């Protein structure tokens, strides 16, 4: 089985019976080993998402969980900020 790793501390989650993820707008982003890792992750810094505990092995959710890279999230956050400024002043 392909190993699934925590996005923050790089712990192996392949043998786990559950995992944590962050969710926003009906999407789930990344695999995490603990609630603290999920809340403190750099992904959550940009997403400001809700932490969820999933009671199934990570391997069963591989196709449902997105793992965007940080550069993409940063660009998305910057674009969202620009849109808010445009709406406020124009």
C-alpha angles and dihedrals in degrees: 000000000000112000117245114207135201109255093220108038099016093234116162112254100176094104095042121113091212141015141191126242138172120243134199132162092359092304126111120214125203139332121271132182097217142014090251093054090051095048095045097043122119089236091061090048088069100029099043087205137164119265114234132187112219114203097209132079114275091240090068091057101044093111094046100050120079120211107194119184120250094247091060092048091048092051090048092051092048092049091049090052091050091051091052091051092048092050091048097051105027 
